[in-house]
Amino acid sequence: EYYGTVVYSSDFGHTWKFVGTAYSNWYSCSLTADGHAIMCGGDGYTAYSTDFGHTWTLSQQGADAWFGCSMSNDGHAIMCGNYEQYAYSIDYGITWTTVYAYSEWGYYDCCLAID
């Protein structure tokens, strides 16, 4: 029933509104100050939003599961997953480039440092 449920809050988490049910279990999300957002999850699914998470556009990015994602205010983003994969985006998560880097167990969390 709650598989892939996405909710939204406009009052700092005091109340929540149902946005929709998507295709994946979502594991991580990241939001910029100007309303761009990304989320990543199982079955290789990712999604991006340009309106503070009110609506989402879905895509599939190859990994069996993406476990962590992070995005900076200038639209640079990174996400990490299993099968030795991580991916980066320079356009707020609309397009991604997948990179393979050896890890015995995969990657489960990542962050993006701002200089």
N, C-alpha and C positions, 0 to 999 in steps of 0.2 A: 504494500500500500504506500509506503513512503520511499520506495526506490527512486532515487534521483530527484527528490523534492527540493525545490529552490524557494527560499523565502527572502523577504526584503524588509528592512526596517528604516524608517525615516526619522526616528526619534531616539537614536542612540541605543537601540535594543530594548526599549520599554515595551513596544508592541511590534508584532511581525505580521506581514501580509504574504499570502501564498502567491508566488509568481508563476509556477508551473512545475510540471514533472518532466524531466528530461530523460535521456537515454542511458545514464550512467550513475554509479555511486560516485559522488564528488568527494575528493579527498582534500583539496586545498583551493584557496581563492586569494586574490590580491586585488586591491582597489587603489586607484590614484586619486589625487585631490580634485581633479577635474571631471571625474565620473567614468573613466575607463576602468574596466574590470576584466579579469581572466579567471577561469577556474579549470581544474583538471581532475581527471578521475579514471575509473576503470574502463576496460575495453579500448583504451587509447583515445578516449574522447576528451576534447577541450572545448571551451566556449569562451566567447568574448562579449562584452557589453560596452556600449558607448553612452549609456544613460543611467549611471549609478546602479546598474543591476535590475532595472525594471524589465528590460527585454534582453534576450541572449541569442547569439548566433552560434550554431554548433558546427564543429568540424572533427575529423578523426585524424590523429597524428601518429599512427604506426605502433607505438609501444603497446604492450599488453595492458599496462596500467601506468598512469602518471600520478606520482604521489605528492609532489610538492611544486609550488610555483611562486614566483615573486616578480613584481613589476615596478619600475621606477616611474616618476611623473613624466619623464620625457619619452615614454613608450617602449623602452628596452625591457625585455622580459626573459626569464629563464624558467624552465621546468625540468624536473628530473623524474626518472622512472626506472622500471626494471629492465632486464636484458641489456645492461650497460649503456643505457641511452640517457641523454639529456638533449634539450632543444632550446633554441633561443629565437627571439623575435625582436625586430626593431620597429614594428608598426602596431604596438598595443595588442599584440596577440592575434592579429588578423592572419598573418602567415608565419610559419615556423620553419627553421632549419634544424634537422636532427643530426646530432653528433654522437659518435660512439666512443666511450672511454671505459677502459677496463675497470670492473668492480666485481668481486666475487659474488656479491649479494644484490647488486643494483643500488640505486640511489633513492632515498626516502624523504629527503628534505633538502631544500636549497634556499639561498637568499641572494639578493642582488645588493651589492654595496654601492653607494653613491659617493662619488668623489667630490 
